[in-house]
C-alpha cells in the first residue's frame, strides 16, 4: 500500500519538476538538535537534517 502511494507521489512530482524548478533555485541544509559535549568536528549524531529549496526570481 505505502509503496503504491510513494510511486504515485513520485510520478506527480516528476511531472511538476520541470515547472517548479525552472530558472534559478537555491538549495540549503541545516542540522538541528543534539549536543556537542566537547567533541570536535562536524558530527551529526543525534541531529536532524533539514533541506529546503527556494525558487529565485526568473
ROVO-435440 format. One record per atom (N, C-alpha, C, O): residue number from 1; atom name; z, x, y. Coordinates in nm, 3 decimals, m for minus. Last residue first. Example, Ala and Ser with C-alpha at 12.3 -4.5 7.8 and 13.67 -1.06 7.14 Angstrom:
<sites>
SITE   num   atome        c3        c1        c2
SITE     2       N     0.708     1.285    m0.225
SITE     2      CA     0.714     1.367    m0.106
SITE     2       C     0.787     1.290     0.003
SITE     2       O     0.804     1.341     0.114
SITE     1       N     0.780     1.319    m0.569
SITE     1      CA     0.780     1.230    m0.450
SITE     1       C     0.780     1.320    m0.330
SITE     1       O     0.846     1.424    m0.332
</sites>
This chain:
<sites>
SITE   num   atome        c3        c1        c2
SITE    58       N    m1.177     1.268     3.468
SITE    58      CA    m1.310     1.310     3.426
SITE    58       C    m1.367     1.236     3.317
SITE    58       O    m1.479     1.265     3.274
SITE    57       N    m0.838     1.382     3.461
SITE    57      CA    m0.947     1.311     3.529
SITE    57       C    m1.081     1.360     3.476
SITE    57       O    m1.097     1.478     3.443
SITE    56       N    m0.693     1.418     3.130
SITE    56      CA    m0.707     1.451     3.271
SITE    56       C    m0.821     1.371     3.332
SITE    56       O    m0.892     1.300     3.261
SITE    55       N    m0.474     1.295     2.895
SITE    55      CA    m0.613     1.294     2.940
SITE    55       C    m0.616     1.318     3.090
SITE    55       O    m0.550     1.249     3.167
SITE    54       N    m0.251     1.464     2.698
SITE    54      CA    m0.266     1.398     2.827
SITE    54       C    m0.412     1.408     2.869
SITE    54       O    m0.467     1.518     2.877
SITE    53       N    m0.067     1.453     2.405
SITE    53      CA    m0.198     1.482     2.464
SITE    53       C    m0.209     1.399     2.591
SITE    53       O    m0.181     1.280     2.591
SITE    52       N     0.219     1.603     2.246
SITE    52      CA     0.153     1.498     2.321
SITE    52       C     0.023     1.548     2.379
SITE    52       O     0.005     1.668     2.401
SITE    51       N     0.479     1.651     2.008
SITE    51      CA     0.348     1.687     2.061
SITE    51       C     0.293     1.571     2.142
SITE    51       O     0.319     1.455     2.111
SITE    50       N     0.783     1.777     1.912
SITE    50      CA     0.720     1.664     1.979
SITE    50       C     0.591     1.714     2.041
SITE    50       O     0.592     1.810     2.119
SITE    49       N     1.001     1.865     1.649
SITE    49      CA     0.882     1.899     1.727
SITE    49       C     0.820     1.772     1.784
SITE    49       O     0.806     1.672     1.714
SITE    48       N     1.345     1.898     1.636
SITE    48      CA     1.234     1.806     1.617
SITE    48       C     1.119     1.848     1.707
SITE    48       O     1.137     1.864     1.828
SITE    47       N     1.553     2.133     1.456
SITE    47      CA     1.492     2.081     1.578
SITE    47       C     1.376     1.988     1.544
SITE    47       O     1.317     1.999     1.437
SITE    46       N     1.650     2.261     1.236
SITE    46      CA     1.728     2.151     1.291
SITE    46       C     1.672     2.092     1.418
SITE    46       O     1.737     2.008     1.482
SITE    45       N     1.491     2.560     1.318
SITE    45      CA     1.571     2.488     1.220
SITE    45       C     1.655     2.382     1.288
SITE    45       O     1.723     2.409     1.387
SITE    44       N     1.328     2.720     1.461
SITE    44      CA     1.315     2.577     1.486
SITE    44       C     1.397     2.495     1.387
SITE    44       O     1.376     2.374     1.373
SITE    43       N     1.367     3.032     1.628
SITE    43      CA     1.393     2.946     1.514
SITE    43       C     1.388     2.799     1.549
SITE    43       O     1.436     2.757     1.654
SITE    42       N     1.284     3.255     1.778
SITE    42      CA     1.234     3.121     1.808
SITE    42       C     1.256     3.027     1.691
SITE    42       O     1.167     2.948     1.659
SITE    41       N     1.552     3.487     1.861
SITE    41      CA     1.421     3.447     1.812
SITE    41       C     1.389     3.303     1.843
SITE    41       O     1.456     3.238     1.923
SITE    40       N     1.898     3.496     1.756
SITE    40      CA     1.787     3.539     1.840
SITE    40       C     1.656     3.489     1.780
SITE    40       O     1.651     3.453     1.662
SITE    39       N     2.196     3.300     1.764
SITE    39      CA     2.083     3.359     1.692
SITE    39       C     1.973     3.395     1.790
SITE    39       O     1.957     3.331     1.894
SITE    38       N     2.405     3.164     1.886
SITE    38      CA     2.398     3.309     1.899
SITE    38       C     2.282     3.375     1.827
SITE    38       O     2.271     3.497     1.829
SITE    37       N     2.349     2.890     1.840
SITE    37      CA     2.465     2.955     1.778
SITE    37       C     2.452     3.107     1.777
SITE    37       O     2.484     3.171     1.677
SITE    36       N     2.148     2.697     1.898
SITE    36      CA     2.114     2.838     1.875
SITE    36       C     2.226     2.911     1.803
SITE    36       O     2.198     2.989     1.712
SITE    35       N     2.098     2.377     1.757
SITE    35      CA     2.183     2.466     1.834
SITE    35       C     2.146     2.610     1.799
SITE    35       O     2.117     2.640     1.684
SITE    34       N     1.907     2.066     1.780
SITE    34      CA     1.950     2.191     1.718
SITE    34       C     2.036     2.275     1.811
SITE    34       O     2.046     2.246     1.930
SITE    33       N     1.668     1.934     2.024
SITE    33      CA     1.779     1.928     1.930
SITE    33       C     1.815     2.065     1.875
SITE    33       O     1.760     2.167     1.918
SITE    32       N     1.315     1.979     2.040
SITE    32      CA     1.438     1.920     2.090
SITE    32       C     1.544     1.921     1.981
SITE    32       O     1.513     1.911     1.862
SITE    31       N     1.028     2.147     2.147
SITE    31      CA     1.125     2.130     2.039
SITE    31       C     1.255     2.081     2.101
SITE    31       O     1.300     2.134     2.202
SITE    30       N     0.693     2.057     2.245
SITE    30      CA     0.830     2.099     2.275
SITE    30       C     0.915     2.077     2.152
SITE    30       O     0.880     2.000     2.063
SITE    29       N     0.352     2.094     2.348
SITE    29      CA     0.454     2.064     2.248
SITE    29       C     0.588     2.116     2.296
SITE    29       O     0.595     2.207     2.379
SITE    28       N     0.033     1.971     2.465
SITE    28      CA     0.156     2.046     2.482
SITE    28       C     0.254     2.007     2.371
SITE    28       O     0.241     1.901     2.309
SITE    27       N    m0.291     1.953     2.596
SITE    27      CA    m0.209     1.940     2.477
SITE    27       C    m0.085     2.026     2.496
SITE    27       O    m0.095     2.141     2.539
SITE    26       N    m0.511     1.779     2.802
SITE    26      CA    m0.405     1.880     2.797
SITE    26       C    m0.318     1.851     2.676
SITE    26       O    m0.275     1.737     2.656
SITE    25       N    m0.866     1.742     2.848
SITE    25      CA    m0.736     1.695     2.800
SITE    25       C    m0.638     1.812     2.799
SITE    25       O    m0.678     1.928     2.795
SITE    24       N    m1.167     1.643     2.994
SITE    24      CA    m1.062     1.743     2.990
SITE    24       C    m0.930     1.680     2.946
SITE    24       O    m0.888     1.578     3.000
SITE    23       N    m1.397     1.455     2.787
SITE    23      CA    m1.355     1.517     2.912
SITE    23       C    m1.243     1.617     2.890
SITE    23       O    m1.226     1.669     2.780
SITE    22       N    m1.263     1.235     2.538
SITE    22      CA    m1.377     1.298     2.603
SITE    22       C    m1.330     1.353     2.737
SITE    22       O    m1.233     1.304     2.794
SITE    21       N    m1.070     1.105     2.379
SITE    21      CA    m1.056     1.247     2.407
SITE    21       C    m1.182     1.310     2.463
SITE    21       O    m1.206     1.429     2.439
SITE    20       N    m1.149     0.834     2.357
SITE    20      CA    m1.018     0.869     2.409
SITE    20       C    m1.012     1.014     2.455
SITE    20       O    m0.955     1.043     2.560
SITE    19       N    m1.406     0.827     2.245
SITE    19      CA    m1.381     0.763     2.374
SITE    19       C    m1.251     0.814     2.437
SITE    19       O    m1.244     0.834     2.558
SITE    18       N    m1.381     0.959     2.004
SITE    18      CA    m1.484     1.003     2.098
SITE    18       C    m1.459     0.946     2.237
SITE    18       O    m1.490     1.011     2.337
SITE    17       N    m1.176     0.813     1.876
SITE    17      CA    m1.153     0.951     1.919
SITE    17       C    m1.255     0.998     2.021
SITE    17       O    m1.220     1.069     2.115
SITE    16       N    m1.224     0.565     1.769
SITE    16      CA    m1.185     0.570     1.909
SITE    16       C    m1.175     0.712     1.963
SITE    16       O    m1.166     0.731     2.084
SITE    15       N    m1.283     0.628     1.505
SITE    15      CA    m1.381     0.555     1.584
SITE    15       C    m1.352     0.567     1.733
SITE    15       O    m1.444     0.577     1.814
SITE    14       N    m1.044     0.749     1.426
SITE    14      CA    m1.167     0.829     1.429
SITE    14       C    m1.275     0.760     1.511
SITE    14       O    m1.351     0.827     1.581
SITE    13       N    m0.873     0.530     1.434
SITE    13      CA    m0.852     0.640     1.528
SITE    13       C    m0.975     0.728     1.538
SITE    13       O    m1.008     0.777     1.646
SITE    12       N    m0.978     0.383     1.220
SITE    12      CA    m0.987     0.330     1.356
SITE    12       C    m0.962     0.437     1.462
SITE    12       O    m1.024     0.435     1.568
SITE    11       N    m0.918     0.558     1.004
SITE    11      CA    m1.055     0.514     1.030
SITE    11       C    m1.071     0.466     1.175
SITE    11       O    m1.166     0.504     1.243
SITE    10       N    m0.639     0.576     1.019
SITE    10      CA    m0.721     0.696     1.037
SITE    10       C    m0.865     0.659     1.071
SITE    10       O    m0.926     0.722     1.157
SITE     9       N    m0.570     0.311     0.958
SITE     9      CA    m0.534     0.368     1.087
SITE     9       C    m0.621     0.490     1.116
SITE     9       O    m0.671     0.505     1.228
SITE     8       N    m0.672     0.299     0.695
SITE     8      CA    m0.723     0.208     0.798
SITE     8       C    m0.692     0.262     0.937
SITE     8       O    m0.778     0.261     1.025
SITE     7       N    m0.516     0.497     0.567
SITE     7      CA    m0.662     0.508     0.571
SITE     7       C    m0.722     0.420     0.680
SITE     7       O    m0.814     0.462     0.750
SITE     6       N    m0.258     0.392     0.597
SITE     6      CA    m0.292     0.520     0.659
SITE     6       C    m0.443     0.537     0.670
SITE     6       O    m0.492     0.588     0.770
SITE     5       N    m0.286     0.160     0.440
SITE     5      CA    m0.257     0.148     0.583
SITE     5       C    m0.294     0.276     0.655
SITE     5       O    m0.355     0.272     0.762
SITE     4       N    m0.325     0.281     0.190
SITE     4      CA    m0.431     0.198     0.248
SITE     4       C    m0.410     0.181     0.398
SITE     4       O    m0.506     0.187     0.475
SITE     3       N    m0.074     0.398     0.154
SITE     3      CA    m0.194     0.482     0.158
SITE     3       C    m0.309     0.406     0.223
SITE     3       O    m0.382     0.463     0.304
SITE     2       N     0.094     0.182     0.135
SITE     2      CA     0.103     0.267     0.254
SITE     2       C    m0.019     0.358     0.267
SITE     2       O    m0.061     0.391     0.377
SITE     1       N     0.000     0.082    m0.119
SITE     1      CA     0.000     0.000     0.000
SITE     1       C     0.000     0.087     0.126
SITE     1       O    m0.083     0.068     0.215
</sites>
